[in-house]
Amino acid sequence: AWSLLFLLSAVTCWSLLYVIGLGTTTPAVKRVVYSLTYPVIGLVSIAWFVFAIQYTGRLRVPTKAEFAGLGIVPASTAVAALTNQHHGLLWSSVDIVSREGIELMITSPGILFWLHTLQAYALIGIGSAFILLMTITSNRSHTSEGVTLLVAVGIPFLTNVLYLTGVVATVDLTPAAFALSGTLLISAVFRDQFLQSLPLARKTARDELIRQMASPVIVVDRREQIVDANSAAESLIDVSADTIGTHIETAFPEIADAVDLREGSAHQTNVIKTNRETDQHYEVEKLPIHRGGGALRGHLLRMNNVTELQDRQQELIEKQQ
């Protein structure tokens, strides 16, 4: 995904800026370089969030306007860093000290710093939660990928927490931790064909297959409410309202009476449904849907119209009589 490439590029830029900042002994240059890291840090968190969306398919990719909105805080922080001596919103104090032979810029965080950190943590946390949910509910191949991604983001996240809480107070190793994670991801891509098959692509293909099927297909959750249905099924609906969210008993009472949706095994039965004042015979196949761990998530109901077959069988019976 382009977002992963952008993420790795932003991490590289962050690392380079941090190394330059550590290497220079001129306070003005050090301040400018560190000021430029804030929008880059914002880009890292935004890129991770977008990658998680693209990878899991949980949400749509943000629009240009939404991207601009997400960039307001990082951009404002960069401007505030360059003008901090006039307002102190980013840092309440700034000192250049020498520790272990390294010239460090030691700051006391201001309100804008914590706002910037809160947004970055929120985006990384939400994206990680999406991948965690995918890891729990997906098949084995994507489970291993999900674990790898969570470890890759967890290492720099924990490193940053340790730095901000003062456990590691000399040098912020977050850029180095991100660089290490990026190296591991790139190695996995080339060695193990990592991320070659996204869960989103698999889900999209499955949804498109169901949508294109000529036979009616209905997906119900554990509450027996319809969560998905193709156009063939919607043409049989008994209510004029939106199919999604409708209870199966309201939309398809014949199926609700004939099929036990509380039971988690596959089952096949025949129902008669009246369409335009004519009786149509359907063979209904119930297929349970399980989430990771084996818990029942719902059912897929596939309806096959066997009216013509039933009519032929009836004609044969009548001829034999």
N, C-alpha and C positions, 0 to 999 in steps of 0.2 A: 504494500500500500504506500502511496506517496507520503502519507502522514508519518510513517515510520522512517522513511528516508529524510524527511524534514526534521524529525525528532533527533536523529543521529547527527544531522548537520548542525542543529542548534546546540547540541551537547558538545560537539567539537569546537564550535565558536566560543562557548562558555569556558571550556577548558583553556583555550588559547588566551582569552582575555584574562583569566585568573592567573595564569602563568606569567603573562606580561606584567600584571599588577604586582605580583610577588617579586619579579625581577628588577623593577624600576625602584630607584631610591629618591626620585623627585616627587614630593607630596602632591603637586598639582597634577602631574601625569597619572599618579596612582589614583587620585580621586576621579579623574575623567574615565580611566579604564574601568574602575569598579562601577562607576555610574552606568557604563554601557552594558554591564552584565545583567542589570535588572530587566530590560526588555527581552534579553535573550532567555533569562530564566522564565519569564512569562511565556515565551514562545515554546519552551520545553514542556511546560505543563499543558498548554493548549494543544500542542501536537500529540501528547500522550492521550489526552481526552478524545481528540478526533480519531486517533488510531483505534482506541477502544471501541468507539462507536462503529467505525468501519469494520472492525474485526468481528464484533458480536452482533451488529445489526440492531442494537437496542433502541437507538434513536436515529433520526436523520442527521446528515452532516449539516453543521451550521451554515447559514447563508452568509454572504459577504457583510451584510449589516451586523449580524450576530458576531462574526469574527472581529469586526471593528469594535463592537462593544466589549468583547473579551480583552481586547488590546488596550483599552483605556487605562486601566490601572498600571500595567507594566510601563506604558509610555509616559504616564504621569510621574511614575516613580523615577524614571530616568531623568526627566526634566527637574524634578525635585532634588535629585542627587547633585546635579550641577549647580543648583541655586540654594542648596541647603543652608548655607551660612546666613541667609536672609530670613529664614522661617523655622528651621529645625524640625520640619514635619517628618523627614525621613530618618534623620539621626539627631538626637538631642545633644550629642557630643561626638567629636571626632578627634582621635589622637594617633600619631604615628609613633610606634614603639618598636624596639629591636628585641626580638626573642629568638634565641638559639641561632643568631647570625642572620635572621631574616627580618627585613623591615615590614612590619604589619600595620595596616590601618585598623585600629580598634574603634568601634562605634557603639553608642548606646541607642538601641532602636527607638524610633518615634512611631507615631500612630500610622503613618503611611507605610512604614516598613511592615507592620503587622497586618495591614490591609492587603498588601502585596503577597505576604506569606499565606494569609488565609485563602486568597483566591487560588494560589498555586496548589496548596494542600487540598483544597476542595476539588479542583479539577483532577488532580492525580488520584485522590481518594474515590471519586465517582467512577472514573475510568477503571480503576482497579476493581471496584465492586462489580462492574459489568462483567469483567473478565473472570472474576471469582464465581459469579453465578453461572456463566457459561461453562467454566471448568467443572462445576458440580453436576451440571445437567447434561453435558455432552458425552459423545462416545470417547473411547480410550485415546484415539489419536489426538483429538483436540484437548483432552484432559492434560496430556503431557505438555502440549504447547502452552496451555494456560498456566500450568505450574511454572514453566520456564519464564514466561512473561511476568508473572507475579514476583518471582525471585529477582528478576532483572530490575524491576522498579522498586522492590522492597529494600535492596541493598543501599541505593543512594538516598532513599527516603529515610531509612533508619540512621544513616550517616548524618544527614542534615538535622534530624531531631537531636542526635547526640551533640552536635555542634551548637545548636541554638540553646540547648539546656545547659551548656557549659561543661559537659562531660569531656568533650574534646575541644579545648579552648584555644589551642595554638594556631592551627591552620584549618580552614574549612575544606574538608576532603570530599565534599559532595560532587564537585565537577569530576574529580578522579574516579569516584564511585560510579558516576553515570558513564564515564568513558569505559570503565571496566565492563559494565553491563552491556554497553553498545558493542564492545568487542565480542562478548559472549554471544550476543544475538546474531551478529554478522557471521561468526564462526558456525553457529547452528544453521543459518540459512544455507551456507555452502556445503556443510558437511552432512546435515540430516534432512535436507529439503524442507527446512522449517518454513512455515507460513505459506506453503505451496497450495494448500486447500483451506480457504477461510470458512468458518462455520456459517457466515452470512451467505456465501455462495451456495452452500449446500441447502440452506433453508430457503433461499430464493428459488432454486431449481425445484425443490419439493413443492413450494407454494404454486409455482407456475404449472407444474405437472397436474396438481389437483384442479387448478383453475381451468385447464384446457380439457379435462376429462369430459367425455360426453355423458357419462353416468353421474347422477347426483351424488355428491359427497358432502357429508356434514361432520364437523368436529365439535364435540361437546366437552365441557369441563366436568369436574367432579360434582358440581352443583347442578348438572344436567342443563346448563345454559349453552346456547350455541355461540362458539367463539370464532368459527370460520365456516364458510359454505361456498361452494362454487356456483356459477350462474345456473347450472342445470338444477341444482337443489333449490335455489331461490325462486325459480319459476314454479315450483310446487308449493310454495309457502302459503299457509292458510291465513296469514295476517298481512296487512298493508304496510306495517311499520318496518323499520330496519331489521333484518334478520339477526344481525350480531347482537347478542345480549338477550335474545328471546329465549324463553324456556322451551325445551323440546316438546313439552306437552301442549304448549300453545301453538307452535308452528306445525308440528307433526304428531298429532295425538295418536295416530295409528301406530307409529313407531314406539312412542312412550308406553302404550298398552302392551306391545308385543315383545319389547326388548328390556331386559333387566340391566340398567346402567349402573347399578350399585355393585355388580359382580365383575371381577377383573379378568375373566377369561374370554377368549374369542368365541363367537357364537354366530349362527346363521339361522334366519327365520324368514317366513313369508308374510307379507302384509298386503292388504287391499286398500288403496287410496283412491278416492273419488276426485277425478280431474275433469272439470267442465261437464259434470253430470254423467260421466262414464267411469266405470270401475277399472282401475289399472292395478295389475298384480306386480309387486316388487319383491325381489329377493334381497333382504337386508343382511349385510355382513357386518358384524360388530367386531372391531379390532381395538384392543386396549392400548393406551398410550402410557408408557411409564417414564418417569424422570430418573435421573441418576440415583442409584441406591435401590431401585425397584419399586418406589412408591407410585401408586396409580395416579396419573395426572388427568385422565379423561378417556374419551373413546373417539375413534374414527368410524363413521357409519357410511358404508358404501351401498348404494341402492342400484340394483340391476333390474330393469323393466323386463319382466318375463310374461307380459300379457299375451303376446303373440304365441308363445310356446304353450301357455295355458289354454288358449283358444283352440289350438291344433289338437292338443290332448283331449279336449272336450269333444271336438268333432270326431275323433277316432273312436271315442267311447260311444257316441251316439250312433255311428255307423255299425259298430259291432253289435249294438242292441237291435 
